[in-house]
């Protein structure tokens, strides 16, 4: 038989806790969460595009912009071959869109196919602020379609939309 040593005898409260079952339960819960969390996080089904590039149809009413960074870190934006600053870019874009709307006889006659697109060619070393600012300016002018022109890697395949 075991004997209790110390003051209080058999009726004294025990002030120690056996933590082994608590640790066992916590380890089981940890394993359950480690298994369950990745399953919950990755439940969104996505089908990502499987194209290297898409052929762009160039229409005469589309706006072609080229963007690169200057030697001093400034943003250089070219409308076709003419260098423009941000205010001139906004004014030209608004005037272009208004002229295209007037050409079809008003906004009520405009279809999504009639809207001109903005095609941006950005140099690979251009900071994001230059390209992002240009996108913002063109969207502010009213152009809903802004796309990027890129050069595919040699040997990559192209899948064309039919």
SVG drawing of the C-alpha trace seen along z (x, -y; Angstrom):
<svg xmlns="http://www.w3.org/2000/svg" viewBox="-29 -68 49 70">
<polyline fill="none" stroke="black" stroke-width="0.4" points="0.0,0.0 1.1,-3.5 1.6,-5.9 1.0,-9.7 3.8,-11.6 3.4,-15.2 0.9,-17.4 -2.8,-16.9 -3.1,-13.1 -5.6,-11.4 -8.2,-14.2 -5.9,-16.9 -6.6,-18.2 -4.1,-17.2 -2.5,-20.2 -0.8,-18.5 -2.4,-17.8 -1.5,-14.9 -0.8,-16.7 -0.2,-13.6 -3.8,-13.3 -3.9,-17.0 -0.8,-16.8 -2.2,-13.8 -5.4,-15.6 -3.5,-18.7 -1.2,-16.6 -4.2,-14.8 -5.9,-18.2 -2.7,-19.6 -2.5,-16.7 -6.2,-17.1 -5.7,-20.8 -2.5,-20.2 -4.3,-17.8 -7.6,-19.7 -6.4,-23.3 -4.7,-22.7 -7.8,-20.9 -10.1,-23.8 -7.7,-26.4 -7.4,-24.7 -11.0,-24.0 -11.5,-26.7 -11.6,-25.1 -9.8,-27.1 -9.0,-26.4 -6.0,-28.5 -5.3,-29.5 -3.1,-27.1 -1.8,-29.6 1.6,-31.2 0.0,-34.2 -3.1,-35.2 -3.0,-36.8 -4.2,-40.4 -6.3,-41.9 -5.2,-45.4 -7.9,-47.8 -7.2,-51.3 -9.2,-52.8 -7.1,-51.1 -4.6,-53.2 -1.1,-52.0 1.0,-53.1 4.7,-52.3 6.1,-52.8 9.6,-52.8 11.6,-54.3 14.0,-57.2 17.6,-57.3 16.6,-59.6 13.8,-57.1 11.0,-59.1 8.2,-57.5 8.2,-57.9 4.8,-57.3 4.5,-57.3 1.2,-57.6 2.2,-55.8 5.5,-57.6 4.8,-60.8 6.0,-61.3 3.2,-62.6 3.0,-63.5 0.2,-62.3 -2.1,-65.4 -1.6,-65.3 -2.3,-61.5 -5.6,-62.1 -6.6,-64.9 -5.7,-62.8 -7.6,-59.8 -10.7,-61.7 -10.7,-63.4 -10.1,-60.1 -13.0,-58.4 -15.3,-61.3 -14.4,-61.3 -15.1,-57.6 -18.5,-58.0 -19.4,-60.8 -18.4,-58.7 -21.0,-56.0 -23.7,-58.6 -23.7,-58.8 -23.3,-56.6 -26.6,-54.9 -25.4,-53.5 -22.1,-52.3 -21.6,-48.5 -18.8,-46.8 -17.2,-45.9 -17.1,-49.6 -15.1,-50.6 -11.4,-51.1 -8.9,-49.2 -5.7,-50.4 -2.6,-48.2 0.3,-48.8 3.8,-47.8 5.9,-48.0 9.6,-47.6 10.6,-44.7 12.7,-47.1 9.9,-49.7 8.7,-50.2 5.1,-49.2 4.2,-52.8 4.7,-53.8 2.5,-51.1 -0.1,-51.3 -0.3,-55.1 -0.9,-54.8 -3.6,-52.1 -5.3,-54.3 -5.2,-57.4 -6.7,-55.4 -9.5,-54.0 -10.2,-57.5 -10.5,-58.7 -13.2,-56.0 -11.4,-53.2 -12.8,-49.9 -10.5,-47.6 -6.8,-47.8 -4.4,-45.0 -0.7,-44.2 1.4,-43.4 4.1,-40.9 6.7,-38.9 6.4,-35.2 9.3,-33.0 10.9,-31.3 9.3,-27.9 6.2,-28.6 2.8,-27.6 0.0,-29.9 -3.7,-28.9 -6.0,-31.1 -9.6,-31.8 -12.0,-30.7"/>
</svg>
